[in-house]
Amino acid sequence: MPDLPERFSTVDAHLLNQVLAGDEDGWRAVVARFGPRLTAFAHKRMGKSAGHSSADDLVQETFVSFLKSAKSFRADCSLETFLFRIMRYRINDHFRKSSGAREGGWSPFDMADSSALTDARQSDALTASRYVRQKEQLQQDRERLSDAIFRLTGELKARTRFRDLKIAEGLFFAGLKNRQLAGAMSVTENEVAVVKHRLLARLKALMHDGQSPTVGENSEELLFPDLEEIWLDQRPSCPKRTTLGKYALEILPEQWDDFVRFHVEVLGCGFCQANLVELEAVEEQSTPEAAEVLFQSTIGFLHGR
């Protein structure tokens, strides 16, 4: 049965240890494993007007940034998610420097920027009381919320409650409003609102794990900004590559196929679209030659960390 991704697999741990040890074969494996899907993502997000060279440059910058930050990586997500996180910031920076111009066809969550979200939250009167806490307490809150999100998606998956998982993704991953999501799913706004209330209540319960919550009646407003940011950043509900592969081959069980189709085609998850491009071997980005060029252009930074 298809499954949702683990936070950090043994394969990821092995690759990270090799990189930290300066092992060139390990770095070659990282580039070969993740380079094609990052390239596919960059080409789609950048659009045709930017040209392939700009997208390829961003992929190279992403790998260089990864090498420079590998020692401080806390393994709070998979290596793929960490690399996509860096790539998103690189793309955001590119569009900011080019006056924000961008191609059409972007998913509603593609350009989210955690630093911008933080600034917005801190200036919002509804969240002012939360941000007077000590930095350590804020980090603990975020870690509890992150754990709760992964536990929630795991529960929904295990119980095959895909309608609720779709609503969770539409609200917290894609950032859609109740009305937009209701239209996309052909359900009523009331259905979305009821499930949304239930999901938030479950998240709060998981965060406090049976303890009395420390937030008040307006906790939904306090929870939402971090919830959307963490969901986008860590992608807890993105299907595994094996699941995407079965989807491409049209051999998924019906319920899973419907969910993945919604995730990829309706919400337009750029991360999973990039994985599908690689899995379907579309265009030349998946060639060994391209991986070798990327390896050679970044290997110098492996020993210079």
C-alpha positions as CSV (number, residue, x, y, z in Angstrom):
1,M,0.0,0.0,0.0
2,P,1.3,3.5,-0.8
3,D,2.6,5.5,2.1
4,L,3.4,9.1,3.0
5,P,7.1,10.0,3.3
6,E,9.1,9.5,6.5
7,R,10.8,12.6,7.9
8,F,14.3,11.3,7.4
9,S,15.1,7.9,6.0
10,T,18.1,5.6,6.6
11,V,19.1,6.3,3.0
12,D,19.0,10.1,3.6
13,A,21.1,9.6,6.8
14,H,23.7,7.6,4.9
15,L,24.0,10.1,2.1
16,L,24.2,13.0,4.6
17,N,26.9,11.3,6.5
18,Q,28.9,10.7,3.3
19,V,28.6,14.4,2.4
20,L,29.7,15.5,5.8
21,A,32.7,13.2,5.5
22,G,33.6,14.7,2.2
23,D,33.0,11.5,0.3
24,E,33.0,12.3,-3.5
25,D,31.0,9.1,-4.3
26,G,28.4,10.1,-1.7
27,W,28.1,13.6,-3.3
28,R,27.8,12.0,-6.7
29,A,25.0,9.9,-5.5
30,V,23.2,13.0,-4.0
31,V,23.5,14.9,-7.3
32,A,22.4,11.9,-9.4
33,R,19.4,11.2,-7.0
34,F,18.1,14.7,-6.6
35,G,19.5,16.7,-9.6
36,P,16.9,15.7,-12.2
37,R,13.9,16.4,-10.1
38,L,15.3,19.8,-8.9
39,T,16.1,20.6,-12.6
40,A,12.6,19.7,-13.7
41,F,11.1,21.8,-10.9
42,A,13.3,24.8,-11.7
43,H,12.5,24.7,-15.4
44,K,8.8,24.6,-14.8
45,R,8.8,27.3,-12.1
46,M,11.1,29.7,-14.0
47,G,9.1,29.5,-17.2
48,K,10.2,29.5,-20.8
49,S,11.2,33.2,-20.9
50,A,14.0,32.7,-18.4
51,G,15.7,30.0,-20.5
52,H,17.2,26.7,-19.4
53,S,20.5,28.3,-18.4
54,S,18.9,30.4,-15.6
55,A,17.1,27.3,-14.2
56,D,20.3,25.2,-14.4
57,D,22.2,28.0,-12.6
58,L,19.6,27.9,-9.8
59,V,20.0,24.1,-9.4
60,Q,23.7,24.5,-9.1
61,E,23.3,27.3,-6.5
62,T,20.9,25.0,-4.6
63,F,23.4,22.3,-4.4
64,V,26.2,24.7,-3.4
65,S,23.9,26.2,-0.7
66,F,23.2,22.7,0.6
67,L,26.9,21.9,0.9
68,K,27.5,25.1,2.8
69,S,24.6,24.4,5.2
70,A,24.9,20.6,5.5
71,K,26.6,20.8,9.0
72,S,23.7,22.8,10.4
73,F,21.0,20.7,8.9
74,R,18.8,19.3,11.7
75,A,17.3,16.4,9.8
76,D,13.8,17.7,10.5
77,C,12.7,16.7,7.0
78,S,13.9,14.5,4.1
79,L,16.9,15.6,2.0
80,E,14.6,16.1,-0.9
81,T,12.4,18.4,1.0
82,F,15.4,20.3,2.3
83,L,16.8,20.7,-1.2
84,F,13.4,21.9,-2.5
85,R,13.2,24.3,0.4
86,I,16.5,25.9,-0.7
87,M,15.4,25.9,-4.3
88,R,12.2,27.7,-3.5
89,Y,14.2,30.5,-1.7
90,R,16.5,30.7,-4.7
91,I,13.6,31.1,-7.1
92,N,11.9,33.7,-4.8
93,D,15.1,35.7,-4.7
94,H,15.4,35.5,-8.5
95,F,11.9,36.9,-9.0
96,R,12.4,39.6,-6.3
97,K,15.5,40.8,-8.1
98,S,13.7,40.8,-11.5
99,S,10.8,43.0,-10.1
100,G,8.6,40.0,-9.3
101,A,7.9,39.1,-12.9
102,R,7.0,35.5,-13.3
103,E,5.4,33.1,-15.8
104,G,1.8,31.9,-15.5
105,G,0.8,28.5,-14.3
106,W,2.2,28.8,-10.8
107,S,0.5,26.9,-8.0
108,P,-0.9,29.2,-5.3
109,F,1.7,28.1,-2.8
110,D,4.8,28.2,-5.0
111,M,6.0,31.7,-4.1
112,A,5.4,31.5,-0.4
113,D,8.4,32.9,1.6
114,S,8.8,32.0,5.2
115,S,10.7,35.3,6.0
116,A,7.9,37.3,4.4
117,L,5.3,35.3,6.3
118,T,7.1,35.9,9.6
119,D,7.2,39.6,9.0
120,A,3.5,39.6,8.2
121,R,2.7,37.6,11.3
122,Q,4.7,39.9,13.6
123,S,2.9,43.0,12.3
124,D,-0.6,41.5,12.8
125,A,-2.3,42.5,16.0
126,L,-3.9,39.1,16.3
127,T,-0.5,37.4,16.7
128,A,1.3,40.2,18.6
129,S,1.0,38.4,22.0
130,R,2.5,35.2,20.6
131,Y,5.6,36.9,19.3
132,V,6.6,38.5,22.7
133,R,7.5,35.0,23.9
134,Q,11.1,33.9,24.1
135,K,12.6,32.5,20.9
136,E,13.1,29.2,22.5
137,Q,9.4,28.9,23.4
138,L,8.5,29.8,19.8
139,Q,10.8,27.1,18.4
140,Q,9.2,24.5,20.8
141,D,5.8,25.6,19.6
142,R,6.8,25.1,16.0
143,E,8.3,21.7,16.7
144,R,5.1,20.6,18.4
145,L,3.0,21.8,15.6
146,S,5.3,20.1,13.0
147,D,5.0,16.8,14.9
148,A,1.2,17.3,15.1
149,I,1.0,17.9,11.3
150,F,2.9,14.7,10.5
151,R,0.8,12.7,13.0
152,L,-2.4,14.1,11.6
153,T,-1.5,13.3,8.0
154,G,-0.4,9.8,9.1
155,E,-3.8,9.3,10.8
156,L,-5.8,10.4,7.7
157,K,-3.7,8.2,5.5
158,A,-4.0,5.1,7.7
159,R,-7.8,5.6,7.9
160,T,-8.0,6.3,4.1
161,R,-9.9,9.6,4.9
162,F,-8.8,11.1,1.6
163,R,-11.6,13.7,1.5
164,D,-10.3,15.2,4.8
165,L,-6.7,15.0,3.6
166,K,-7.7,16.8,0.4
167,I,-9.3,19.5,2.5
168,A,-6.3,19.8,4.7
169,E,-4.0,20.1,1.7
170,G,-6.2,22.7,0.0
171,L,-6.4,24.9,3.1
172,F,-3.0,24.5,4.7
173,F,-0.8,23.6,1.8
174,A,-2.3,25.5,-1.2
175,G,-3.7,28.2,1.0
176,L,-7.1,28.2,-0.7
177,K,-10.2,29.8,0.9
178,N,-13.2,27.7,1.9
179,R,-15.1,28.8,-1.2
180,Q,-12.3,28.1,-3.6
181,L,-11.6,24.6,-2.2
182,A,-15.3,23.7,-2.2
183,G,-15.5,24.6,-5.9
184,A,-12.3,22.5,-6.6
185,M,-13.7,19.5,-4.8
186,S,-17.3,19.8,-5.8
187,V,-18.4,19.9,-2.1
188,T,-20.2,22.6,-0.1
189,E,-18.5,25.4,1.8
190,N,-20.2,24.0,4.9
191,E,-18.5,20.6,4.4
192,V,-15.2,22.4,4.1
193,A,-15.8,24.5,7.2
194,V,-16.8,21.5,9.3
195,V,-13.8,19.4,8.3
196,K,-11.5,22.5,8.8
197,H,-12.8,22.9,12.4
198,R,-12.3,19.2,13.1
199,L,-8.8,19.2,11.6
200,L,-7.7,22.2,13.6
201,A,-9.2,20.7,16.8
202,R,-7.2,17.5,16.2
203,L,-4.0,19.4,15.5
204,K,-4.4,21.3,18.8
205,A,-5.0,18.1,20.7
206,L,-2.0,16.5,19.1
207,M,0.2,19.5,19.9
208,H,-0.6,19.3,23.6
209,D,-0.9,15.5,23.7
210,G,-3.5,15.4,26.4
211,Q,-2.3,18.5,28.3
212,S,-4.3,21.6,28.7
213,P,-3.7,24.0,25.8
214,T,-2.0,27.3,26.5
215,V,-3.7,29.2,23.7
216,G,-7.0,30.9,24.0
217,E,-10.3,31.1,22.0
218,N,-8.6,32.8,19.1
219,S,-6.1,30.0,18.7
220,E,-7.2,29.4,15.1
221,E,-5.8,32.8,14.1
222,L,-2.6,32.1,16.0
223,L,-2.2,28.6,14.6
224,F,-2.8,29.3,10.9
225,P,0.3,31.3,9.8
226,D,2.8,28.7,11.2
227,L,0.6,25.8,10.0
228,E,0.6,27.0,6.4
229,E,4.3,27.7,6.5
230,I,5.3,24.4,8.0
231,W,3.0,22.4,5.7
232,L,4.6,24.0,2.6
233,D,8.1,23.8,4.0
234,Q,8.0,20.1,5.0
235,R,5.4,18.7,2.6
236,P,4.0,16.1,5.0
237,S,1.3,14.9,2.6
238,C,3.2,14.8,-0.7
239,P,3.1,11.1,-1.9
240,K,6.3,9.1,-1.9
241,R,8.1,8.6,-5.2
242,T,7.0,5.0,-5.3
243,T,3.4,6.1,-5.1
244,L,4.0,8.7,-7.8
245,G,5.6,6.0,-10.0
246,K,2.5,3.8,-9.6
247,Y,0.3,6.8,-10.4
248,A,2.2,7.4,-13.6
249,L,1.7,3.7,-14.5
250,E,-2.0,4.0,-13.6
251,I,-1.7,1.1,-11.1
252,L,-2.7,2.8,-7.9
253,P,-5.7,1.7,-5.9
254,E,-8.7,3.9,-6.8
255,Q,-8.8,6.0,-3.6
256,W,-5.0,6.7,-3.8
257,D,-5.2,7.5,-7.5
258,D,-8.0,10.0,-6.8
259,F,-6.0,11.7,-4.0
260,V,-2.7,11.9,-6.0
261,R,-4.6,13.3,-9.0
262,F,-6.1,16.0,-6.8
263,H,-2.7,16.7,-5.3
264,V,-0.8,16.9,-8.6
265,E,-3.4,18.1,-11.1
266,V,-5.9,20.2,-9.1
267,L,-3.6,21.7,-6.5
268,G,-0.7,21.6,-8.9
269,C,2.0,20.6,-6.5
270,G,5.2,21.6,-8.3
271,F,7.3,19.4,-6.1
272,C,5.4,16.2,-7.2
273,Q,5.1,17.4,-10.7
274,A,8.9,17.6,-10.9
275,N,9.2,14.1,-9.6
276,L,6.7,12.9,-12.2
277,V,8.7,14.6,-14.9
278,E,11.8,12.7,-13.8
279,L,10.0,9.4,-13.4
280,E,8.5,9.7,-16.9
281,A,12.0,10.5,-18.2
282,V,10.7,13.6,-20.0
283,E,13.3,15.8,-21.7
284,E,17.1,15.5,-21.4
285,Q,17.5,16.6,-17.7
286,S,17.4,13.0,-16.5
287,T,20.5,11.9,-18.6
288,P,23.7,10.7,-16.8
289,E,25.6,13.4,-18.7
290,A,23.5,16.2,-17.1
291,A,24.1,14.7,-13.7
292,E,27.9,14.5,-14.3
293,V,28.0,18.2,-15.4
294,L,26.2,19.2,-12.2
295,F,28.5,17.0,-10.1
296,Q,31.6,18.5,-11.6
297,S,30.3,22.1,-11.1
298,T,29.7,21.6,-7.4
299,I,32.3,19.1,-6.2
300,G,34.7,21.9,-5.3
301,F,32.4,23.0,-2.6
302,L,32.3,19.6,-1.0
303,H,35.8,20.0,0.3
304,G,35.5,23.7,1.0
305,R,32.8,23.5,3.5
